[in-house]
Amino acid sequence: MEFTYEIISESNINVRYIYGGEWFTFNLFYREQQWVLHPFDSSLIRNKDMSRLVIADLLQHRPFQVMLAKEGIILSELNTSIPLGHQEAEYEELPRLGGRSDRIFDEEPRPLDQSLDIERLIEENDLEDLIRLEVELMETRQNMYNQILHRMFMADLGPTDPEFQKIQQIVKAYGEAKTKLLGIGS
């Protein structure tokens, strides 16, 4: 078996793939209305050329494509944290594999600031904006905890470590809360 995956939460999947006889681990997570594939292995993070090769091979691997389909993830809309072209991205937004880079929302709501008074908040944002802002805040926190998981994983701590499991539960809780909030908005 050269490919395995573990669903951590609705918005987080760990993927393991053999390339060149070696196992490589990736995290597939949902952030800012898009799925992102990110390498967990320090060798891939340090060597972007090798990372591009492994990711390109993984994207063509049929069992990976089937897993994406089963999870409702569209391959052409999947993003990578490592640009697949030889040039580094000139902007922070992650490139789309299918060539699309358009934003889902035409106009971004203003960020929620602690010093912002209620009247101004109500005047400048409708309910959908407020929900979107909350979801973005949750995604930011969830991404932070995913980075903590990544560092723990790189330090040879994994799913058997109690602290790792607790951080995974935090990531899962944020994912569930985001799902509930998005349900309110629909």
C-alpha positions as CSV (number, residue, x, y, z in Angstrom):
1,M,0.0,0.0,0.0
2,E,1.6,3.3,-1.1
3,F,-1.1,5.7,0.0
4,T,-3.1,6.1,3.3
5,Y,-5.1,8.8,4.8
6,E,-6.8,9.6,8.1
7,I,-9.7,12.0,8.5
8,I,-9.0,14.1,11.6
9,S,-12.0,16.4,11.2
10,E,-14.3,17.8,8.6
11,S,-11.6,20.3,7.6
12,N,-8.4,18.3,8.3
13,I,-7.1,15.1,6.7
14,N,-3.6,13.6,7.1
15,V,-2.3,11.9,4.0
16,R,0.7,9.6,3.7
17,Y,2.2,8.7,0.3
18,I,5.2,6.6,-0.8
19,Y,7.4,8.3,-3.4
20,G,10.8,6.8,-4.4
21,G,10.5,4.2,-1.7
22,E,10.0,6.8,1.1
23,W,6.9,7.8,3.0
24,F,5.9,11.5,2.9
25,T,3.2,13.0,5.1
26,F,0.9,15.8,4.0
27,N,-1.9,17.7,5.7
28,L,-5.0,18.5,3.7
29,F,-6.9,21.3,5.4
30,Y,-9.8,23.6,4.7
31,R,-8.9,27.3,5.0
32,E,-10.6,30.4,3.7
33,Q,-13.1,28.6,1.6
34,Q,-10.5,26.3,-0.1
35,W,-8.7,23.0,0.5
36,V,-4.9,23.3,0.8
37,L,-2.4,20.4,0.6
38,H,0.7,21.1,2.8
39,P,3.8,18.8,3.2
40,F,4.5,17.8,6.8
41,D,8.0,16.5,6.2
42,S,10.8,18.9,6.8
43,S,12.7,17.4,3.8
44,L,9.9,18.6,1.5
45,I,9.5,21.9,3.2
46,R,13.3,22.7,2.8
47,N,13.5,21.3,-0.8
48,K,10.8,22.9,-2.9
49,D,11.9,21.1,-6.1
50,M,11.5,17.7,-4.4
51,S,8.2,18.9,-2.9
52,R,6.9,19.8,-6.4
53,L,7.8,16.4,-7.7
54,V,6.1,14.5,-4.8
55,I,3.0,16.7,-4.9
56,A,2.7,16.4,-8.7
57,D,3.0,12.6,-8.4
58,L,0.5,12.5,-5.6
59,L,-2.0,14.6,-7.5
60,Q,-1.9,12.0,-10.4
61,H,-2.2,9.0,-8.0
62,R,-5.7,7.5,-8.6
63,P,-6.3,6.4,-4.9
64,F,-5.7,10.0,-3.9
65,Q,-8.1,11.3,-6.5
66,V,-10.7,8.7,-5.3
67,M,-10.2,9.9,-1.7
68,L,-10.7,13.5,-2.8
69,A,-13.9,12.6,-4.7
70,K,-15.3,10.6,-1.7
71,E,-14.6,13.6,0.6
72,G,-16.3,16.1,-1.9
73,I,-13.0,17.9,-2.7
74,I,-12.6,18.9,-6.3
75,L,-9.1,18.2,-7.6
76,S,-9.0,21.3,-9.9
77,E,-9.8,23.6,-7.0
78,L,-7.3,22.1,-4.6
79,N,-4.5,24.4,-3.6
80,T,-0.9,23.7,-2.5
81,S,1.1,25.6,0.1
82,I,4.2,25.1,-2.1
83,P,3.7,26.7,-5.6
84,L,3.9,24.0,-8.2
85,G,5.5,26.2,-10.9
86,H,9.2,26.9,-10.7
87,Q,8.7,30.6,-9.8
88,E,7.6,31.5,-6.3
89,A,4.2,33.1,-6.1
90,E,4.4,36.9,-6.2
91,Y,1.4,37.2,-3.9
92,E,0.3,35.6,-0.7
93,E,-2.8,33.9,-2.0
94,L,-2.2,30.3,-2.8
95,P,-2.3,29.3,-6.5
96,R,-5.2,27.2,-7.8
97,L,-4.3,24.1,-9.7
98,G,-7.2,24.6,-12.1
99,G,-6.0,28.1,-13.1
100,R,-8.7,29.9,-11.1
101,S,-7.6,32.6,-8.6
102,D,-10.8,34.6,-8.3
103,R,-12.1,35.4,-4.9
104,I,-15.4,34.0,-3.7
105,F,-16.6,37.3,-2.3
106,D,-16.4,40.5,-4.4
107,E,-16.0,42.8,-1.4
108,E,-14.3,41.9,1.9
109,P,-16.0,43.0,5.1
110,R,-14.0,45.2,7.4
111,P,-12.1,43.2,10.1
112,L,-13.7,42.9,13.5
113,D,-11.8,45.1,15.9
114,Q,-12.2,45.0,19.7
115,S,-12.3,48.8,19.8
116,L,-15.1,48.9,17.2
117,D,-18.3,50.0,18.8
118,I,-21.6,48.1,18.3
119,E,-23.3,50.9,16.3
120,R,-20.4,51.1,13.8
121,L,-20.3,47.3,13.6
122,I,-24.1,47.2,12.8
123,E,-23.8,50.0,10.2
124,E,-20.8,48.5,8.3
125,N,-21.7,44.8,8.3
126,D,-24.8,42.7,7.7
127,L,-25.4,39.3,9.3
128,E,-23.6,37.4,6.5
129,D,-20.5,39.7,7.0
130,L,-20.5,39.0,10.7
131,I,-20.7,35.3,10.2
132,R,-18.0,35.4,7.6
133,L,-15.8,37.4,10.0
134,E,-16.3,34.9,12.8
135,V,-15.6,32.0,10.4
136,E,-12.4,33.7,9.3
137,L,-11.3,34.2,13.0
138,M,-12.0,30.5,13.7
139,E,-10.0,29.5,10.6
140,T,-7.1,31.7,11.8
141,R,-7.1,29.9,15.2
142,Q,-7.6,26.5,13.6
143,N,-4.6,27.2,11.3
144,M,-2.5,28.2,14.2
145,Y,-3.3,24.9,16.0
146,N,-2.6,23.0,12.7
147,Q,0.8,24.7,12.7
148,I,1.4,23.5,16.3
149,L,0.4,20.0,15.2
150,H,2.9,20.3,12.4
151,R,5.7,21.3,14.7
152,M,4.8,18.5,17.2
153,F,4.8,16.1,14.3
154,M,8.2,17.3,13.1
155,A,9.5,16.7,16.7
156,D,8.4,13.1,16.4
157,L,5.2,13.5,18.4
158,G,2.2,12.0,16.8
159,P,-1.3,10.7,17.2
160,T,-0.2,8.5,20.1
161,D,1.0,11.5,22.2
162,P,-1.7,12.8,24.6
163,E,-0.9,16.5,24.0
164,F,-1.0,15.9,20.2
165,Q,-4.4,14.3,20.6
166,K,-5.7,17.3,22.7
167,I,-4.5,19.8,20.0
168,Q,-6.2,17.6,17.4
169,Q,-9.4,17.9,19.5
170,I,-9.0,21.7,19.5
171,V,-8.7,21.7,15.7
172,K,-11.8,19.5,15.4
173,A,-13.7,21.8,17.8
174,Y,-13.0,24.8,15.6
175,G,-14.0,22.8,12.5
176,E,-17.3,21.9,14.1
177,A,-17.9,25.4,15.3
178,K,-17.2,26.8,11.8
179,T,-19.7,24.2,10.3
180,K,-22.4,25.3,12.8
181,L,-21.8,29.0,12.0
182,L,-21.9,28.4,8.3
183,G,-25.2,26.6,8.9
184,I,-26.6,29.8,10.5
185,G,-25.6,31.8,7.5
186,S,-27.4,29.6,5.0
